[in-house]
Amino acid sequence: MSTGDHLENSTEEMSAELPPLKWSRATFDGLIQNLRFPESWGARYPEEGQTAADAPAGYVALFWDFFCAGNVRLPVTKFFLEFLEYYKIHISQLHPIGMARVRHFEFVCRTMRIELTVPRFRVFHRMHCSQGFYSFVQRASAKKILFNPPKSFHDWKQKFFFIKVGVIPMRMTFRGKEDVPTETIQTPLDKNWYQDLKDVPSIALPEKALVGASMSLN
């Protein structure tokens, strides 16, 4: 998987073999049209037999389920860039379930006018790694703010496309295959922001809701 001109060189490979492309050009075209990707982003449908590890130089791979169920919109928000920087993770290493949790937390904080920070995200979520992709699970010590989260995505690794690396304006790094360290996070039970956060079901949010939360420019 190429890191492009704006990414650090990395010899790390995905720890699991990636399956080849398996989604239609028509669905890809619909995504690009519906989310109004400008031509300057260079969104590219892969060639037959390619995998998400075959991004050309200067491109990164993104997965359709990021946008369909994970509520991702481009350009990404400042908080999401801070999230990638903190965890030292490349966007293409995120599992859609992890992506959905990140975006859900951002939506809840924005709609409830609560300051949005990575340390506060960590209060509720713990990172884990499975088959080379990173995701997040509910931290047992914290209250639930996400009910009925997505549990699986069918064939998600095969529904991908390539886009110019500059669309994600930071020097992303590939996280290595090391074990995810165990973290002990103190639950801030006495903080107003913690008490004020309410649970919101995990759903594919309507575009107007994302626009209202400043998570989409469409």
Secondary structure as UniProt FT lines:
FT   TURN            5..6
FT   HELIX           25..34
FT   TURN            35..36
FT   HELIX           39..41
FT   TURN            48..49
FT   HELIX           52..54
FT   TURN            57..58
FT   STRAND          59..63
FT   HELIX           64..68
FT   HELIX           78..87
FT   HELIX           91..93
FT   HELIX           96..111
FT   TURN            112..113
FT   HELIX           118..124
FT   STRAND          125..130
FT   TURN            131..132
FT   STRAND          133..138
FT   TURN            140..141
FT   TURN            154..155
FT   HELIX           156..158
FT   STRAND          160..164
FT   HELIX           165..167
FT   TURN            189..190
FT   HELIX           192..196
FT   HELIX           207..212
FT   TURN            213..214
//
